[in-house]
Structures are given as C-alpha cells and as structure tokens.
Amino acid sequence: MKLFKVLNTNRILFLNMWNLLSLILILLIFSIDRFSKIKVLSDLNNSYFVNEYINLDLIWNTGIGFGLLSFDSLIIYNIITSFIFLVILALFYIAITSKKFDKLVYSIIIGGALGNIYDRLYYNAVPDFIDLHYENLHWFVFNVADIFITLGILTFLLKGFFIRNK
C-alpha cells in the first residue's frame, strides 16, 4: 500500500499543469530554433547584411556555447556531446521537481539546449549564424537556441541577486 502511495505521489508530481506548460514551452523554443536554422541553412549562401550591427553568417560550431572548446578530435567531440546530454537530463529532472517560476526558466534553457544537441547529433556541429558587431569588433557568432539558453541563465542570476527566498 505504501508503494502505491509513493508511485501515485510521483505521478501527480510529474503530471501537473506547470509541467505541461513547461513541456509546451520547451517544444515551442525547440521549434522556433529549428525553424530559424532550417531557414538559414536553406536560404543563406553567403553573409547577409541586416544592419550596421548585425550580419547573418553561417558558421559550423563543434564546441560548446559560442564556439568554446572546439576540437578536431571526434573522441573529444563525442565526450562533450555526451556530457551536454547528461546535463540536459539533469535539467529535466530539476525542472520537474522545481517551483513554478524556476520550472519555466529551466524550460527555457532546456528548449535551447535541445535545439543545439539535436544539431550536434544530426549535423555533428551546431549552425551558428547571428553575428553581432560594432565596426571591426565582433561578438561570438551564435544562434536562436543560444539566445534562449543565455536568457534562462541570466534570469537565474538576476533572481539570485534580487530575490531572496525566505
């Protein structure tokens, strides 16, 4: 009887409105990212001038965020990909067990991370294409998934600085 209560409690924990909203948010972010990458991969042959601060320029990233830890070794690439996959699984678990606001912020990060891990598995690299710059000073080239991951992380940092749990 105790086992049934524990299983039933875990089922209720997983099947609630906030987890469903989180799943919808994850799928929405993943879809936006996929759409942007499919559009860029099908339409972008060369650099595309958007304005004096933004260009679209396709770069294949084999490293982690913003091209960090890029290696030519397939073994290192696979280790990094496996590590990223494990982090995503951990984030799923943390999101399921988190409070409402945190659950949504984790979902934003997971949606972006799933977009990039999909590319790592399908293309063996992540297509980055947003090039922010001021004259000759360029930021790292990134994609829509990176925007969501960064927004989620920044939200957690800001929450940590300004909102104290009682």
C-alpha positions in Angstrom: 0.0 0.0 0.0 2.9 2.4 0.8 4.5 1.7 -2.6 1.2 2.6 -4.4 1.1 5.9 -2.5 4.7 6.7 -3.4 4.1 5.9 -7.1 0.9 7.8 -7.1 2.6 10.9 -5.5 5.4 10.8 -8.1 2.8 10.5 -10.8 1.0 13.6 -9.5 4.3 15.4 -9.2 5.0 14.7 -12.9 1.5 15.2 -14.3 0.5 18.7 -13.3 -0.4 21.9 -15.2 3.0 23.6 -14.6 4.9 20.6 -16.0 2.6 20.6 -19.0 3.2 24.3 -19.6 6.9 23.7 -19.2 6.8 20.9 -21.8 4.9 23.2 -24.2 7.4 26.0 -23.7 10.3 23.5 -24.3 8.7 22.4 -27.6 7.9 25.9 -28.6 11.5 27.1 -28.1 12.9 24.0 -29.8 10.5 24.6 -32.8 11.5 28.3 -33.1 15.2 27.3 -33.1 14.7 24.5 -35.6 12.7 26.8 -37.9 15.4 29.5 -37.8 18.2 27.0 -38.5 16.3 25.3 -41.4 15.6 28.7 -42.9 19.2 29.8 -42.6 20.5 26.5 -43.9 18.2 26.6 -46.9 18.5 30.3 -47.8 21.9 31.6 -46.6 24.7 31.1 -49.1 26.9 33.9 -48.1 26.9 36.6 -45.4 23.7 38.6 -45.3 23.8 42.2 -44.1 20.9 43.0 -41.7 22.1 46.4 -40.5 25.3 48.0 -39.4 25.4 45.9 -36.2 24.1 42.5 -37.3 25.1 40.2 -40.1 23.8 36.6 -40.8 26.9 34.5 -41.5 26.8 30.7 -41.2 29.5 29.2 -39.0 29.6 25.5 -38.0 30.4 25.2 -34.3 31.8 21.9 -33.0 32.5 23.3 -29.5 30.1 24.3 -26.7 28.4 27.7 -26.4 29.9 30.4 -28.5 32.5 28.1 -30.1 34.4 27.5 -26.8 36.2 24.1 -26.5 36.2 23.4 -30.3 38.5 20.5 -31.1 39.2 18.5 -34.3 39.1 15.2 -32.3 35.9 13.1 -32.8 36.5 11.5 -29.4 36.6 14.9 -27.6 33.5 16.0 -29.6 31.6 12.8 -28.5 32.6 13.3 -24.9 31.4 16.9 -24.9 28.2 15.9 -26.6 27.6 13.1 -24.0 28.3 15.5 -21.2 25.8 18.0 -22.6 23.2 15.3 -23.0 23.7 14.3 -19.3 23.3 17.9 -18.3 20.1 18.2 -20.2 18.7 15.1 -18.5 19.7 16.5 -15.1 17.9 19.8 -16.0 14.8 17.9 -16.9 14.7 16.2 -13.5 15.4 19.5 -11.7 12.7 21.3 -13.8 10.1 18.6 -12.9 10.8 19.0 -9.2 11.2 22.8 -9.1 8.7 25.5 -8.2 6.6 27.3 -10.8 8.9 30.2 -11.8 12.1 28.1 -11.7 10.4 25.4 -13.7 9.7 27.8 -16.5 13.2 29.2 -16.5 14.7 25.7 -16.7 12.3 25.0 -19.6 13.7 28.0 -21.5 17.2 26.6 -21.0 16.2 23.1 -21.9 14.4 24.2 -25.1 17.5 25.9 -26.3 19.8 23.1 -25.2 17.6 20.5 -27.0 17.9 22.6 -30.2 21.7 22.6 -30.1 22.0 18.9 -29.0 19.8 18.0 -32.0 22.2 19.7 -34.3 25.2 18.1 -32.7 23.7 14.7 -33.2 22.3 15.3 -36.7 25.0 17.5 -38.3 27.9 16.8 -36.0 28.1 20.6 -35.4 25.8 23.4 -34.5 25.0 26.0 -37.1 25.6 29.5 -35.7 24.6 32.5 -37.8 23.9 35.7 -35.8 27.0 37.9 -36.0 26.7 41.0 -33.7 29.4 43.6 -34.2 30.4 47.2 -33.9 32.7 48.2 -36.7 35.5 45.6 -36.5 34.7 44.3 -33.0 32.7 41.1 -33.4 31.0 39.1 -30.6 30.8 35.3 -30.9 28.6 34.1 -33.7 25.5 32.4 -32.1 22.0 31.1 -32.9 18.5 31.3 -31.5 19.0 28.4 -29.1 22.0 30.2 -27.6 19.7 33.2 -27.0 17.2 31.2 -25.0 20.0 29.4 -23.0 21.6 32.8 -22.2 18.2 34.3 -21.2 17.5 31.5 -18.9 20.9 31.6 -17.2 20.7 35.4 -16.9 17.2 35.1 -15.3 18.6 32.8 -12.7 21.5 35.1 -12.0 19.2 38.1 -11.7 16.8 36.2 -9.4 19.8 35.2 -7.2 20.9 38.8 -6.9 17.5 40.4 -6.3 15.1 37.9 -4.9 15.8 36.2 -1.6 14.0 33.0 -0.6 12.6 33.1 2.9 
